[in-house]
Amino acid sequence: MIRSMTGFASISREDGGQKVSVTAKSVNHRFLDIQIKAPGSLAGVEGRLRAAIQQRLTRGRIEISIALELSVAPSYGVTLNEDVVRQIVTVIDEARARGLVSGGLTVSDLLRLPQAIEIRAETAGPAAVPESAVALVEHTVTDAIDALSIMRATEGGFLQHDLDTRLHTLGRLVDEIEREARAAQQSLEARLRARLAELPADLAAEPVTATQEIVRFIARSDIDEEMTRLRGHFSHWLALVDSAEPCGRKLDFLVQEMNREINTIGSKAEGTRVPELVVTVKAELERVKEQVQNVE
């Protein structure tokens, strides 16, 4: 099965005042390269996240960005300024003694005096991420990777359609090369026999020897073995893309082998159209190679 190495997914999950946002994207890479950008408080779970990714993907540069928001109720600190309160009490007592005020200092009075009681929000220091938030992070990352895998599979379907079309074109071109080469061999053999028949009797070789030399000369341009191996590579290709296993590296190797065989065919085969057809095949193989670089 052909799957692309490029894709993108973005997933957000919220539960119990905890919100996790995960962005996953992947591009081509020879191996599996995982890059995780997450808050330092999640450093302890990074190993588990990597393991989850490795279970689902085999190749590509994978970039995971994680944002975590925790809704925590603010805490407050209350401080009584005893010196201020003591001075206020002294002043009130003196005023009461002179008949200026009546009654004592109450709690309500203190609350109305900002200098007496200070209420401030306390800044929370670094705290461990609760297990519920960690579980939400892992769940969201898993969902993002699954969504990324779906996109890579969809892109792989487009790749496979293109590669199947190109493989069909290659098969047609190879058939043309074979026909041209065989016709050229037969023409060459006929010309050689005609030339030998035109030789004077004193220069003509023994019929058996002449036939052996003709066969030996014609064999130099025989491409049956190369054609057999090339078509074997085509069959192997079809088996790989029908398999459930990732096949990008194997397809890349097959393209190299196809190139090797077509180069040999180009150097051996006879026929006026063969060089043109070989160049066309090599150009098509180059396009196939470029596409295979995207396959997982």
Secondary structure by P-SEA (a helix, b strand, c coil): cbbbccbbbbbbbbcccbbbbbbbbbcccccbbbbbbcccccccaaaaaaaaaaacccccbbbbbbbbbbbbbbbbbbbbaaaaaaaaaaaaaaaaaaccccccccaaaaaaccccbbbbbbbbccccccaaaaaaaaaaaaaaaaaaaaaaaaaaaaaaaaaaaaaaaaaaaaaaaaaaaaaaaaaaaaaaaaaaaaccccccccaaaaaaaaaaaaaaacaaaaaaaaaaaaaaaaaaaacccccaaaaaaaaaaaaaaaaaaaacccccaaaaaaaaaaaaaaaaaaaacccc
